[in-house]
């Protein structure tokens, strides 16, 4: 992929201008508590525990049909 330096320069200028306008308008930076990352990632384990049954069914049902089809094909050969 070829990098177009004109587009990069334009985007850099526009983003700098927008940041300047936001600061001039009184926008403040968002500060997060120190435990924000732990709070957000702490739910990943709970979500995986809740969705495990659905994941097992989505993987297990097609796999079961595949295995059944292969076993039937083996029995037909004999």
Secondary structure, DSSP 8 states (H G I E B T S, - for coil): ----HHHHHHHHHHHHHHHHHHHHTT-------TTHHHHHHTHHHHHHHHHHHHHHHHHHHHHHHHHHHHHHHHHHH-
